[in-house]
Amino acid sequence: MTIIVNGVEISEEMIASQLDHYADTPSPRDTAIQQLILHTLLVQKAQAEGIEAADEQQAIQTLLDRELQIEPVDEASSKAFYEQYPDRFNTGESAVANHILLPKGEGLEAGLIKAKAEGILAEVQATPSRFAALAQEHSTCPSGKQGGSLGQFGRGQMVPEFEQAVFSTAAGDITPHLVETQFGYHIIQVEQREEGGKIGFDEIKERLQQYLSDLAMNQAMHEYLNGLVSSAQISGYQMTA
């Protein structure tokens, strides 16, 4: 069925031309149609308001800049939000660590691999500055190419044995024993430890103000577009809120 928006047709060719832009959405065709309908409505509104611009996109931007006047969220409103939702501003315990991984192996090989891992562990404990070089040389984990770096991670992101070893080792230390997991033997160097806790308002306030301002703008945009859809004559497609 042909889609008509206030007398303007949205053709199958127009829809097809947009599908690649929304290939990652659950329903590329529906998303393409909805975006074309909204684009058409905004262009029509800009024309009705007498907006002249070099192209349709510029006309739409001029329209929205005129129609959506949102006051930036102030510090007092941000503080009220911060106090109303305290759980949103807690951080969990985290760590930054490096590791060297050797697989367990089977039979005689298993004993040789464990002995090799013990030897590497002894070497990095004696000379921690060699950790990255030994990771590049011996680790079977892809992180070995980056000196064994796993970056930052929190509790619950690693297998239990690995996590327990990391969060019971002080920052700057290497685990005293091999850590055995389903993946093999790990030699772990803990670079940083963060205990977590509540983020102070002063630390978060600027990002929070920006977040709340963006939220207000998105809400205003949603309401504005809903208003255009509600007052339009659209046939051939049912727009959802």
N, C-alpha and C positions, 0 to 999 in steps of 0.2 A: 504493500500500500504506500502511495506517495505521501511524504511528510511535507506538510505546509505550515509555515510559521508566519502568521499575520499576512498571508497572501504570498509569501516567498517560499519557493520550493527548495528542499534539501534533497539533491539527487543522489542516486546510488554511486555515481562517479565521485561526488564530493565525499561520501562516506568512505568509499574504498581508498581514497587518497590519504585519509587520516588514520587508517587502521594500524600502520606500522608505528605510529607515535604512541599507541596505547597497547602494544603487543604484550606488555607485562601485567596488564590489568586482568581481573577475573573474566570480564566480558569486553573485549576490545571493541566490538561493534556497538554495544550499548553506550560505552564511554565515548566513542567517536560521535555518535548521534547526539548525545547530551551536550557535548562540547560545541558541536555545530549549532545546535538550537540556541544555546546561551550566547554564542558569538553573534548569531543573527539578531537576537533580541537586543544585545548591547549596541550593535551597529545601528539598528533601527532607532533606539533611544537617543543615540548621539545625533543622528540626523534630525530627529524631532526637536532636539534642543538647539539645533542650528550650529552645531560644532563643526568647524572646518579644519581638516588636518591633511597631512601628506598621504596617509594611508589609514586603513581601517583600525589597525592596532593602535596607532597614535590617537585616533579619535576615541577609541574605547578608554585609553589611559587618561585622556583629558576629562572624559565623562566621569570616570571613577574618582579622579582627584577632586572633582567638583562636588560629587554626590556623597562621597564617604569622608566626612570630616570627623576624625576620631581624636579626642584629646589623649595625649600620652598619659599613661598610668603614673601617678605620683608616688613618692616614697611612702606616704601614709597608707595608701591602698595596698602597696606591696607588703608593707609590714603587717597589715591586717590579714592578708592571704597567708603569709608566712606563719602567723600565730594560729590561724584557723586550721591549717593542714601541716602540723609539725612532723608527721611521719614521712612527708615527701622530702624532707631536708636532712635525712640521716644517711650516712655512708657506712657501708660495711667494712670489715677488716680486709686489707688488701696487701699484696706484696709484689715486688719486682724480683725476678729470679732468672738464673741461667741454669742449664743442665747439660750433662753429657749422658747420652743413652746408648747402652749396649744391649742387644737382644740376649735372651737366656740361652738359646741353643739346646741341643739334645745330646744325651749320652756323654761320651768323652769330651765332645766339643763344649758342653755346658760347663764343665769344670774349668776348661781353659779360658772360656770367656769370662767367667766370674773372677778367675785369678788375674786376668788382664784388667778388669774393672777395678779390682782392689789395688793393683799397681798404679793405675791412673789416679785413683782417689788419693793414695799416699803422695803422689807427685804434686797434685794441686793443693793438698793440705800443706806441703812443705813450701811450695812456690805458687801462691794464689794468682800471681800475675800471669801464669801460664795457662789459666783456665780457658780463655778464648781460643788460644792456639790449639790446645788439646781437643777442644770441642770440634773445631774445624777438621782436625785430623782423624778423630775416632768416632764421633757421635753419628749414629744412624738416623737421628731425628733431622728433619729438614732445617730445624733451627740451628743445627751445627754450622751451617754456612754463615750464620750471623754470630758466631762465637757462642752458640748455645742459648742466645737470648730468647726468653719467652714473653718479655714485656711485662706489663702489669696485669694482674688477675686477682679476683676476689675469692672468698670462700665459696665452695660449691661448684667451681669451674674446673677443678682438677680431680683426678681419681683420689679416693680417700687416703691411701698410703702416701701419695705424693703431697697432698694438702697437709696432712698431719706433720710430715717432716719439715715442710716449709714454715708453717706457723708455730713450730716449736724450736726454730733456729733463729738466732739473733741476726739482725741486719749486719752485713759485712762478713758473716761466717759461712763456712762450707759444712754441710751435714757431716757428722763424724763417721757415719757408716753408709754403705750402699743402701739405697732405697729400692726395694723390689716391688714392682707392680706388674700388671698383666702385660705391659709393654716390654719389660726387661729390667735391667739394673740402671738406676739413675744416680749420678753424682750431681749434687745440687749446690749452687752458690746463691745465697740470698743477698741481694743488693740493698733492698729497702723493705721496710715493714711499716704499714700504716694501721693504727689501731681502729680507725673509724670513729664514728660519733656524729653529733649534730653539727651541721654546717652553720656557722654564725651568720646572722642577717647581713652584716656589713660585707662579708665575703661574697654573698650571693645577690645583693640587692639590685645591682645594675643589670645583671642577666635576668633577674626575676621581673624587673620593670619592663624590659624589652619583651620577655615572654608574654606577660599579661597584656601589653600593648598590641602585640601580634595577635593574641587570642581575641581581643576586642575587635580588631580589624577583620579577622576571619569571620567572626560572628556577624558583624555589620555587612560584610560582603554576602554571606549566606542569606541573610534576611532581604537584602536588596535584590539578589537574583531570584529568590522565591517570589518577591513582589512582581518582578517582570514576568515570570512564568504564570503567576496567578491571573494577571490581567491580559495575557496574550491569548490569541486564538490559535491553538496548535491542533492539527489533525494528523492522523497516521502514526502517532507515537504518544505514549502516556509517560509524561515526565514524573519522576518521583521526587520527594522532598530532599 
